[in-house]
């Protein structure tokens, strides 16, 4: 089981807080995930299975063609930004 202290540490690094009941819920969810991972690791010859890299079979998928359209200029984008530097929008730091 993942310790509550570790979850609190990660939540603090991500700059959000949770109530004790939420930590319990998160611990239970991690427990389920870890059990599922353990189950998957016990599947015979699992390492020989090719990982899925796309959510559906690509040869059956009907993907649309990319269409190039006019986009905003850098000046137009930065016009509404509170802060910007070197043609980039500056945002508040959210993680350590």
Secondary structure, DSSP 8 states (H G I E B T S, - for coil): ---HHHHHHHHHHTT----HHHHHHHHHHHHHHHHHHHHHHTSTTGGGS----SSS-GGG-------------HHHHHTT-SSEETTEE-------
